[in-house]
């Protein structure tokens, strides 16, 4: 990634990466928490995780988007409750793929064969620190912008300063997230709270490489059963990229077996419209936190009658936590992270009337799931 110098008072921030680029950081995750039950004394917990995160460019798309492979490994995990060590199961390394724009907007987070919504927990918080998100305009020191990622809280960003260290210019970026938490239904337990994340990234202007990064996350929750507070301090420092793990040579088979046939990709679940339901078919043109914009090309009623919409019309689709999302080629429901501009979808729900958002009860992604290309050979 690069910070392209425009006029002396402004810079344009964007990623300029090459296929095969790799970088690595050592990370330290220090988490402390207190749980105070409605009856009884508080319990103190502490979690320390040290490890390495490696980021590689595995694909550059024609539209300017970038696929990154991000691998996280854990060197040490230690947890205590009220000062006493708690046995921790061995944590295997985690690997994921992230698709970003040249400005760092996260479009997809893919873990295994499923899509996950971008967020700020677990390894995803590490990804957020390793990837700065830039505005699509020139900025100068003191300018602020807002980072909006579908499925994730909004983030306020600022270019704090540009400093010279050892004859190299470095940009200091700050990011802040505030989320009000609320949950519970009916007569069950309820809670309210707040999450605040403050992060800083130091980026080398000439190369764009993240030099260091740190974040502090504070969560305070007031629930029916009591109160809970949690604080996480996370730091990233650069480290050499570790060499690939050598693969043991397998003994040649006594007799070559015929190539196995790949099973067909999973189909979408069967669909039978209810009497008052309709299916809209078209292409996603915009993705927001709780709604989509779809260019509707046809609609189908419960009787099976299909009507072509000519010319196509845009329709706002409302999404709630109960909507079922399926994707061709993926077994079982997927998350909202699979919803991207340009994919073809069918949306099922009840027509609310002209001018009102269409409340989706089910959404089928008809653009097939495709695995990412492997990391380039060296």
TAJOMO-V243994 format. One record per residue. RES is the residue in one letter. D_CENTER is the distance of its C-alpha to the mean C-alpha in whole Angstrom. Layout:
res: {RES:RES}
d_center: {D_CENTER:D_CENTER}
//
This chain:
res: {X:X:X:X:X:X:X:X:X:X:X:X:X:X:X:X:X:X:X:X:X:X:X:X:X:X:X:X:X:X:X:X:X:X:X:X:X:X:X:X:X:X:X:X:X:X:X:X:X:X:X:X:X:X:X:X:X:X:X:X:X:X:X:X:X:X:X:X:X:X:X:X:X:X:X:X:X:X:X:X:X:X:X:X:X:X:X:X:X:X:X:X:X:X:X:X:X:X:X:X:X:X:X:X:X:X:X:X:X:X:X:X:X:X:X:X:X:X:X:X:X:X:X:X:X:X:X:X:X:X:X:X:X:X:X:X:X:X:X:X:X:X:X:X:X:X:X:X:X:X:X:X:X:X:X:X:X:X:X:X:X:X:X:X:X:X:X:X:X:X:X:X:X:X:X:X:X:X:X:X:X:X:X:X:X:X:X:X:X:X:X:X:X:X:X:X:X:X:X:X:X:X:X:X:X:X:X:X:X:X:X:X:X:X:X:X:X:X:X:X:X:X:X:X:X:X:X:X:X:X:X:X:X:X:X:X:X:X:X:X:X:X:X:X:X:X:X:X:X:X:X:X:X:X:X:X:X:X:X:X:X:X:X:X:X:X:X:X:X:X:X:X:X:X:X:X:X:X:X:X:X:X:X:X:X:X:X:X:X:X:X:X:X:X:X:X:X:X:X:X:X:X:X:X:X:X:X:X:X:X:X:X:X:X:X:X:X:X:X:X:X:X:X:X:X:X:X:X:X:X:X:X:X:X:X:X:X:X:X:X:X:X:X:X:X:X:X:X:X:X:X:X:X:X:X:X:X:X:X:X:X:X:X:X:X:X:X:X:X:X:X:X:X:X:X:X:X:X}
d_center: {19:22:23:26:29:30:33:34:33:29:27:24:21:19:18:21:20:22:21:22:21:20:19:19:19:21:19:20:19:22:21:24:25:28:28:32:33:35:38:38:37:34:32:30:27:26:23:23:21:22:20:19:16:17:15:16:17:17:18:19:19:22:20:19:15:14:13:12:13:12:14:15:19:20:24:25:24:26:26:29:30:33:34:34:32:30:30:26:26:25:21:20:18:14:13:10:10:7:9:10:13:16:15:12:10:6:7:6:5:8:10:14:15:12:9:6:5:2:5:8:10:11:10:6:9:11:8:8:12:13:11:13:12:16:18:20:23:25:25:28:28:27:25:22:19:17:13:12:8:9:8:8:11:13:13:17:17:21:23:25:27:28:30:32:32:35:35:31:29:26:24:23:20:19:16:17:15:17:16:19:19:22:22:25:27:31:33:30:29:27:25:24:23:20:18:18:16:18:17:19:18:21:21:24:25:27:25:21:20:19:22:21:18:18:17:19:17:20:20:23:24:27:28:31:31:31:29:26:25:22:21:19:20:18:19:19:22:22:24:25:23:25:27:25:27:30:30:34:36:37:40:41:42:45:45:42:40:40:36:34:33:30:29:28:25:24:26:24:26:29:29:32:32:34:37:35:32:31:29:27:26:25:22:19:20:17:14:14:13:16:17:18:20:22:25:27:30:31:32:33:35:36:39:37:39:36:37:35:34:36:35:31:30:27:26:23:22:21:18:19:17:20:19:19:17:18:18:21:21:19:20:20:17:14:11:10:7:11:12:13:16:18:18:21:21:24:23:26:27:30:31:32:34:34:32:29:26:26:24:23:23:22:20:21:19:22:20:20:17:18:17:16:19:20:20:23:26:28}
//
